[in-house]
Amino acid sequence: ADIGDIIRGKDLFLGHKQRKKHLEKRLERMFENIQHNNTELKNIPLPKVREYWWALNRDQVWKAITCDAGVKDTYSINTGNGETILWDQKCGHYEYGKVPTNLDYVPQYLR
């Protein structure tokens, strides 16, 4: 599963159904709390709040993931012209100044 898919409520979650329900309820409560505490988000539908939060925080999630990466872990991104770039920088350091989001909106079953 992709963290962005889970946060945005788009994960296929092919595992245990009870765990999926439990996770989804916890995420809904979390985003309802975010919505409740931010006056700008009060009238926005919950799925949009989830998208908003992910867009705002994906770089921090990336930092958290890469800071705990092992010494030999590498990350890759397909540039779109047949070239794949590999790198191994840690703690959110990435090339081109942005988090690799090349697959964020590709449906999970196509990845």
Chimera marker file (.cmm) of the C-alpha trace (Angstrom):
<marker_set name="trace">
<marker id="1" x="0.000" y="0.000" z="0.000" r="1" g="1" b="0" radius="0.5"/>
<marker id="2" x="1.068" y="3.554" z="-0.615" r="1" g="1" b="0" radius="0.5"/>
<marker id="3" x="0.868" y="5.992" z="2.303" r="1" g="1" b="0" radius="0.5"/>
<marker id="4" x="-0.675" y="8.674" z="0.089" r="1" g="1" b="0" radius="0.5"/>
<marker id="5" x="-3.415" y="6.242" z="-0.963" r="1" g="1" b="0" radius="0.5"/>
<marker id="6" x="-4.140" y="5.356" z="2.659" r="1" g="1" b="0" radius="0.5"/>
<marker id="7" x="-4.289" y="9.000" z="3.768" r="1" g="1" b="0" radius="0.5"/>
<marker id="8" x="-6.492" y="10.002" z="0.834" r="1" g="1" b="0" radius="0.5"/>
<marker id="9" x="-8.813" y="6.996" z="1.342" r="1" g="1" b="0" radius="0.5"/>
<marker id="10" x="-7.891" y="5.414" z="-1.996" r="1" g="1" b="0" radius="0.5"/>
<marker id="11" x="-6.037" y="2.309" z="-0.757" r="1" g="1" b="0" radius="0.5"/>
<marker id="12" x="-7.226" y="-1.048" z="-2.083" r="1" g="1" b="0" radius="0.5"/>
<marker id="13" x="-6.341" y="-2.673" z="1.293" r="1" g="1" b="0" radius="0.5"/>
<marker id="14" x="-6.507" y="-6.288" z="0.257" r="1" g="1" b="0" radius="0.5"/>
<marker id="15" x="-5.977" y="-7.481" z="3.826" r="1" g="1" b="0" radius="0.5"/>
<marker id="16" x="-8.299" y="-8.146" z="6.730" r="1" g="1" b="0" radius="0.5"/>
<marker id="17" x="-11.681" y="-6.344" z="6.402" r="1" g="1" b="0" radius="0.5"/>
<marker id="18" x="-11.988" y="-5.565" z="10.125" r="1" g="1" b="0" radius="0.5"/>
<marker id="19" x="-8.561" y="-3.933" z="10.120" r="1" g="1" b="0" radius="0.5"/>
<marker id="20" x="-9.532" y="-1.860" z="7.104" r="1" g="1" b="0" radius="0.5"/>
<marker id="21" x="-12.700" y="-0.648" z="8.850" r="1" g="1" b="0" radius="0.5"/>
<marker id="22" x="-10.763" y="0.131" z="12.023" r="1" g="1" b="0" radius="0.5"/>
<marker id="23" x="-8.070" y="2.044" z="10.122" r="1" g="1" b="0" radius="0.5"/>
<marker id="24" x="-10.622" y="3.981" z="8.087" r="1" g="1" b="0" radius="0.5"/>
<marker id="25" x="-12.598" y="4.969" z="11.209" r="1" g="1" b="0" radius="0.5"/>
<marker id="26" x="-9.422" y="6.197" z="12.900" r="1" g="1" b="0" radius="0.5"/>
<marker id="27" x="-8.433" y="8.196" z="9.826" r="1" g="1" b="0" radius="0.5"/>
<marker id="28" x="-11.919" y="9.687" z="9.545" r="1" g="1" b="0" radius="0.5"/>
<marker id="29" x="-11.792" y="10.776" z="13.199" r="1" g="1" b="0" radius="0.5"/>
<marker id="30" x="-8.344" y="12.264" z="12.669" r="1" g="1" b="0" radius="0.5"/>
<marker id="31" x="-9.435" y="14.274" z="9.631" r="1" g="1" b="0" radius="0.5"/>
<marker id="32" x="-12.696" y="15.334" z="11.284" r="1" g="1" b="0" radius="0.5"/>
<marker id="33" x="-10.565" y="16.690" z="14.125" r="1" g="1" b="0" radius="0.5"/>
<marker id="34" x="-8.333" y="18.547" z="11.659" r="1" g="1" b="0" radius="0.5"/>
<marker id="35" x="-11.437" y="19.918" z="9.951" r="1" g="1" b="0" radius="0.5"/>
<marker id="36" x="-13.000" y="20.949" z="13.264" r="1" g="1" b="0" radius="0.5"/>
<marker id="37" x="-9.864" y="22.796" z="14.396" r="1" g="1" b="0" radius="0.5"/>
<marker id="38" x="-9.312" y="24.683" z="11.142" r="1" g="1" b="0" radius="0.5"/>
<marker id="39" x="-12.028" y="27.204" z="10.294" r="1" g="1" b="0" radius="0.5"/>
<marker id="40" x="-10.972" y="27.286" z="6.632" r="1" g="1" b="0" radius="0.5"/>
<marker id="41" x="-11.791" y="23.575" z="6.284" r="1" g="1" b="0" radius="0.5"/>
<marker id="42" x="-15.176" y="23.500" z="8.052" r="1" g="1" b="0" radius="0.5"/>
<marker id="43" x="-17.305" y="23.528" z="4.879" r="1" g="1" b="0" radius="0.5"/>
<marker id="44" x="-15.048" y="21.311" z="2.775" r="1" g="1" b="0" radius="0.5"/>
<marker id="45" x="-16.058" y="17.643" z="2.328" r="1" g="1" b="0" radius="0.5"/>
<marker id="46" x="-13.909" y="15.198" z="4.296" r="1" g="1" b="0" radius="0.5"/>
<marker id="47" x="-12.342" y="13.560" z="1.195" r="1" g="1" b="0" radius="0.5"/>
<marker id="48" x="-11.114" y="17.009" z="0.097" r="1" g="1" b="0" radius="0.5"/>
<marker id="49" x="-9.709" y="17.658" z="3.582" r="1" g="1" b="0" radius="0.5"/>
<marker id="50" x="-7.745" y="14.428" z="3.264" r="1" g="1" b="0" radius="0.5"/>
<marker id="51" x="-6.375" y="15.506" z="-0.155" r="1" g="1" b="0" radius="0.5"/>
<marker id="52" x="-5.534" y="18.943" z="1.255" r="1" g="1" b="0" radius="0.5"/>
<marker id="53" x="-3.675" y="17.453" z="4.233" r="1" g="1" b="0" radius="0.5"/>
<marker id="54" x="-1.691" y="15.088" z="1.995" r="1" g="1" b="0" radius="0.5"/>
<marker id="55" x="-0.690" y="17.878" z="-0.398" r="1" g="1" b="0" radius="0.5"/>
<marker id="56" x="0.407" y="19.999" z="2.552" r="1" g="1" b="0" radius="0.5"/>
<marker id="57" x="2.338" y="17.275" z="4.423" r="1" g="1" b="0" radius="0.5"/>
<marker id="58" x="3.672" y="14.802" z="1.852" r="1" g="1" b="0" radius="0.5"/>
<marker id="59" x="7.166" y="16.289" z="2.112" r="1" g="1" b="0" radius="0.5"/>
<marker id="60" x="7.217" y="15.722" z="5.889" r="1" g="1" b="0" radius="0.5"/>
<marker id="61" x="6.044" y="12.123" z="5.412" r="1" g="1" b="0" radius="0.5"/>
<marker id="62" x="8.815" y="11.632" z="2.834" r="1" g="1" b="0" radius="0.5"/>
<marker id="63" x="11.393" y="12.970" z="5.316" r="1" g="1" b="0" radius="0.5"/>
<marker id="64" x="10.149" y="10.579" z="7.994" r="1" g="1" b="0" radius="0.5"/>
<marker id="65" x="10.359" y="7.599" z="5.643" r="1" g="1" b="0" radius="0.5"/>
<marker id="66" x="13.788" y="8.399" z="4.233" r="1" g="1" b="0" radius="0.5"/>
<marker id="67" x="15.395" y="9.280" z="7.580" r="1" g="1" b="0" radius="0.5"/>
<marker id="68" x="14.861" y="5.704" z="8.730" r="1" g="1" b="0" radius="0.5"/>
<marker id="69" x="16.067" y="4.177" z="5.456" r="1" g="1" b="0" radius="0.5"/>
<marker id="70" x="18.890" y="1.678" z="5.559" r="1" g="1" b="0" radius="0.5"/>
<marker id="71" x="22.388" y="2.328" z="4.254" r="1" g="1" b="0" radius="0.5"/>
<marker id="72" x="21.810" y="0.358" z="1.042" r="1" g="1" b="0" radius="0.5"/>
<marker id="73" x="18.264" y="1.608" z="0.353" r="1" g="1" b="0" radius="0.5"/>
<marker id="74" x="17.785" y="3.514" z="-2.892" r="1" g="1" b="0" radius="0.5"/>
<marker id="75" x="14.832" y="5.359" z="-4.388" r="1" g="1" b="0" radius="0.5"/>
<marker id="76" x="13.932" y="5.631" z="-8.033" r="1" g="1" b="0" radius="0.5"/>
<marker id="77" x="11.781" y="7.753" z="-10.280" r="1" g="1" b="0" radius="0.5"/>
<marker id="78" x="10.938" y="7.269" z="-13.929" r="1" g="1" b="0" radius="0.5"/>
<marker id="79" x="11.519" y="10.560" z="-15.734" r="1" g="1" b="0" radius="0.5"/>
<marker id="80" x="8.931" y="9.799" z="-18.405" r="1" g="1" b="0" radius="0.5"/>
<marker id="81" x="11.404" y="9.615" z="-21.260" r="1" g="1" b="0" radius="0.5"/>
<marker id="82" x="12.542" y="6.065" z="-20.562" r="1" g="1" b="0" radius="0.5"/>
<marker id="83" x="15.164" y="7.073" z="-18.016" r="1" g="1" b="0" radius="0.5"/>
<marker id="84" x="15.112" y="5.968" z="-14.370" r="1" g="1" b="0" radius="0.5"/>
<marker id="85" x="16.958" y="8.005" z="-11.768" r="1" g="1" b="0" radius="0.5"/>
<marker id="86" x="18.288" y="6.287" z="-8.631" r="1" g="1" b="0" radius="0.5"/>
<marker id="87" x="19.475" y="8.064" z="-5.507" r="1" g="1" b="0" radius="0.5"/>
<marker id="88" x="20.201" y="7.283" z="-1.885" r="1" g="1" b="0" radius="0.5"/>
<marker id="89" x="20.059" y="10.593" z="-0.026" r="1" g="1" b="0" radius="0.5"/>
<marker id="90" x="18.437" y="10.374" z="3.398" r="1" g="1" b="0" radius="0.5"/>
<marker id="91" x="16.146" y="12.481" z="5.580" r="1" g="1" b="0" radius="0.5"/>
<marker id="92" x="14.065" y="14.062" z="2.870" r="1" g="1" b="0" radius="0.5"/>
<marker id="93" x="16.920" y="15.030" z="0.582" r="1" g="1" b="0" radius="0.5"/>
<marker id="94" x="15.833" y="14.394" z="-2.956" r="1" g="1" b="0" radius="0.5"/>
<marker id="95" x="16.731" y="15.525" z="-6.416" r="1" g="1" b="0" radius="0.5"/>
<marker id="96" x="15.074" y="18.403" z="-8.236" r="1" g="1" b="0" radius="0.5"/>
<marker id="97" x="13.799" y="19.941" z="-4.974" r="1" g="1" b="0" radius="0.5"/>
<marker id="98" x="10.564" y="17.999" z="-4.745" r="1" g="1" b="0" radius="0.5"/>
<marker id="99" x="9.203" y="14.762" z="-3.347" r="1" g="1" b="0" radius="0.5"/>
<marker id="100" x="8.894" y="12.065" z="-6.034" r="1" g="1" b="0" radius="0.5"/>
<marker id="101" x="5.183" y="12.041" z="-6.802" r="1" g="1" b="0" radius="0.5"/>
<marker id="102" x="5.232" y="10.406" z="-10.208" r="1" g="1" b="0" radius="0.5"/>
<marker id="103" x="2.812" y="7.669" z="-9.129" r="1" g="1" b="0" radius="0.5"/>
<marker id="104" x="0.600" y="9.585" z="-6.672" r="1" g="1" b="0" radius="0.5"/>
<marker id="105" x="-2.460" y="9.646" z="-8.886" r="1" g="1" b="0" radius="0.5"/>
<marker id="106" x="-1.945" y="6.442" z="-10.868" r="1" g="1" b="0" radius="0.5"/>
<marker id="107" x="-4.546" y="3.926" z="-9.647" r="1" g="1" b="0" radius="0.5"/>
<marker id="108" x="-2.974" y="1.428" z="-7.276" r="1" g="1" b="0" radius="0.5"/>
<marker id="109" x="-3.852" y="-1.595" z="-9.405" r="1" g="1" b="0" radius="0.5"/>
<marker id="110" x="-1.823" y="-0.145" z="-12.329" r="1" g="1" b="0" radius="0.5"/>
<marker id="111" x="1.426" y="0.348" z="-10.379" r="1" g="1" b="0" radius="0.5"/>
<link id1="1" id2="2" r="1" g="1" b="0" radius="0.2"/>
<link id1="2" id2="3" r="1" g="1" b="0" radius="0.2"/>
<link id1="3" id2="4" r="1" g="1" b="0" radius="0.2"/>
<link id1="4" id2="5" r="1" g="1" b="0" radius="0.2"/>
<link id1="5" id2="6" r="1" g="1" b="0" radius="0.2"/>
<link id1="6" id2="7" r="1" g="1" b="0" radius="0.2"/>
<link id1="7" id2="8" r="1" g="1" b="0" radius="0.2"/>
<link id1="8" id2="9" r="1" g="1" b="0" radius="0.2"/>
<link id1="9" id2="10" r="1" g="1" b="0" radius="0.2"/>
<link id1="10" id2="11" r="1" g="1" b="0" radius="0.2"/>
<link id1="11" id2="12" r="1" g="1" b="0" radius="0.2"/>
<link id1="12" id2="13" r="1" g="1" b="0" radius="0.2"/>
<link id1="13" id2="14" r="1" g="1" b="0" radius="0.2"/>
<link id1="14" id2="15" r="1" g="1" b="0" radius="0.2"/>
<link id1="15" id2="16" r="1" g="1" b="0" radius="0.2"/>
<link id1="16" id2="17" r="1" g="1" b="0" radius="0.2"/>
<link id1="17" id2="18" r="1" g="1" b="0" radius="0.2"/>
<link id1="18" id2="19" r="1" g="1" b="0" radius="0.2"/>
<link id1="19" id2="20" r="1" g="1" b="0" radius="0.2"/>
<link id1="20" id2="21" r="1" g="1" b="0" radius="0.2"/>
<link id1="21" id2="22" r="1" g="1" b="0" radius="0.2"/>
<link id1="22" id2="23" r="1" g="1" b="0" radius="0.2"/>
<link id1="23" id2="24" r="1" g="1" b="0" radius="0.2"/>
<link id1="24" id2="25" r="1" g="1" b="0" radius="0.2"/>
<link id1="25" id2="26" r="1" g="1" b="0" radius="0.2"/>
<link id1="26" id2="27" r="1" g="1" b="0" radius="0.2"/>
<link id1="27" id2="28" r="1" g="1" b="0" radius="0.2"/>
<link id1="28" id2="29" r="1" g="1" b="0" radius="0.2"/>
<link id1="29" id2="30" r="1" g="1" b="0" radius="0.2"/>
<link id1="30" id2="31" r="1" g="1" b="0" radius="0.2"/>
<link id1="31" id2="32" r="1" g="1" b="0" radius="0.2"/>
<link id1="32" id2="33" r="1" g="1" b="0" radius="0.2"/>
<link id1="33" id2="34" r="1" g="1" b="0" radius="0.2"/>
<link id1="34" id2="35" r="1" g="1" b="0" radius="0.2"/>
<link id1="35" id2="36" r="1" g="1" b="0" radius="0.2"/>
<link id1="36" id2="37" r="1" g="1" b="0" radius="0.2"/>
<link id1="37" id2="38" r="1" g="1" b="0" radius="0.2"/>
<link id1="38" id2="39" r="1" g="1" b="0" radius="0.2"/>
<link id1="39" id2="40" r="1" g="1" b="0" radius="0.2"/>
<link id1="40" id2="41" r="1" g="1" b="0" radius="0.2"/>
<link id1="41" id2="42" r="1" g="1" b="0" radius="0.2"/>
<link id1="42" id2="43" r="1" g="1" b="0" radius="0.2"/>
<link id1="43" id2="44" r="1" g="1" b="0" radius="0.2"/>
<link id1="44" id2="45" r="1" g="1" b="0" radius="0.2"/>
<link id1="45" id2="46" r="1" g="1" b="0" radius="0.2"/>
<link id1="46" id2="47" r="1" g="1" b="0" radius="0.2"/>
<link id1="47" id2="48" r="1" g="1" b="0" radius="0.2"/>
<link id1="48" id2="49" r="1" g="1" b="0" radius="0.2"/>
<link id1="49" id2="50" r="1" g="1" b="0" radius="0.2"/>
<link id1="50" id2="51" r="1" g="1" b="0" radius="0.2"/>
<link id1="51" id2="52" r="1" g="1" b="0" radius="0.2"/>
<link id1="52" id2="53" r="1" g="1" b="0" radius="0.2"/>
<link id1="53" id2="54" r="1" g="1" b="0" radius="0.2"/>
<link id1="54" id2="55" r="1" g="1" b="0" radius="0.2"/>
<link id1="55" id2="56" r="1" g="1" b="0" radius="0.2"/>
<link id1="56" id2="57" r="1" g="1" b="0" radius="0.2"/>
<link id1="57" id2="58" r="1" g="1" b="0" radius="0.2"/>
<link id1="58" id2="59" r="1" g="1" b="0" radius="0.2"/>
<link id1="59" id2="60" r="1" g="1" b="0" radius="0.2"/>
<link id1="60" id2="61" r="1" g="1" b="0" radius="0.2"/>
<link id1="61" id2="62" r="1" g="1" b="0" radius="0.2"/>
<link id1="62" id2="63" r="1" g="1" b="0" radius="0.2"/>
<link id1="63" id2="64" r="1" g="1" b="0" radius="0.2"/>
<link id1="64" id2="65" r="1" g="1" b="0" radius="0.2"/>
<link id1="65" id2="66" r="1" g="1" b="0" radius="0.2"/>
<link id1="66" id2="67" r="1" g="1" b="0" radius="0.2"/>
<link id1="67" id2="68" r="1" g="1" b="0" radius="0.2"/>
<link id1="68" id2="69" r="1" g="1" b="0" radius="0.2"/>
<link id1="69" id2="70" r="1" g="1" b="0" radius="0.2"/>
<link id1="70" id2="71" r="1" g="1" b="0" radius="0.2"/>
<link id1="71" id2="72" r="1" g="1" b="0" radius="0.2"/>
<link id1="72" id2="73" r="1" g="1" b="0" radius="0.2"/>
<link id1="73" id2="74" r="1" g="1" b="0" radius="0.2"/>
<link id1="74" id2="75" r="1" g="1" b="0" radius="0.2"/>
<link id1="75" id2="76" r="1" g="1" b="0" radius="0.2"/>
<link id1="76" id2="77" r="1" g="1" b="0" radius="0.2"/>
<link id1="77" id2="78" r="1" g="1" b="0" radius="0.2"/>
<link id1="78" id2="79" r="1" g="1" b="0" radius="0.2"/>
<link id1="79" id2="80" r="1" g="1" b="0" radius="0.2"/>
<link id1="80" id2="81" r="1" g="1" b="0" radius="0.2"/>
<link id1="81" id2="82" r="1" g="1" b="0" radius="0.2"/>
<link id1="82" id2="83" r="1" g="1" b="0" radius="0.2"/>
<link id1="83" id2="84" r="1" g="1" b="0" radius="0.2"/>
<link id1="84" id2="85" r="1" g="1" b="0" radius="0.2"/>
<link id1="85" id2="86" r="1" g="1" b="0" radius="0.2"/>
<link id1="86" id2="87" r="1" g="1" b="0" radius="0.2"/>
<link id1="87" id2="88" r="1" g="1" b="0" radius="0.2"/>
<link id1="88" id2="89" r="1" g="1" b="0" radius="0.2"/>
<link id1="89" id2="90" r="1" g="1" b="0" radius="0.2"/>
<link id1="90" id2="91" r="1" g="1" b="0" radius="0.2"/>
<link id1="91" id2="92" r="1" g="1" b="0" radius="0.2"/>
<link id1="92" id2="93" r="1" g="1" b="0" radius="0.2"/>
<link id1="93" id2="94" r="1" g="1" b="0" radius="0.2"/>
<link id1="94" id2="95" r="1" g="1" b="0" radius="0.2"/>
<link id1="95" id2="96" r="1" g="1" b="0" radius="0.2"/>
<link id1="96" id2="97" r="1" g="1" b="0" radius="0.2"/>
<link id1="97" id2="98" r="1" g="1" b="0" radius="0.2"/>
<link id1="98" id2="99" r="1" g="1" b="0" radius="0.2"/>
<link id1="99" id2="100" r="1" g="1" b="0" radius="0.2"/>
<link id1="100" id2="101" r="1" g="1" b="0" radius="0.2"/>
<link id1="101" id2="102" r="1" g="1" b="0" radius="0.2"/>
<link id1="102" id2="103" r="1" g="1" b="0" radius="0.2"/>
<link id1="103" id2="104" r="1" g="1" b="0" radius="0.2"/>
<link id1="104" id2="105" r="1" g="1" b="0" radius="0.2"/>
<link id1="105" id2="106" r="1" g="1" b="0" radius="0.2"/>
<link id1="106" id2="107" r="1" g="1" b="0" radius="0.2"/>
<link id1="107" id2="108" r="1" g="1" b="0" radius="0.2"/>
<link id1="108" id2="109" r="1" g="1" b="0" radius="0.2"/>
<link id1="109" id2="110" r="1" g="1" b="0" radius="0.2"/>
<link id1="110" id2="111" r="1" g="1" b="0" radius="0.2"/>
</marker_set>
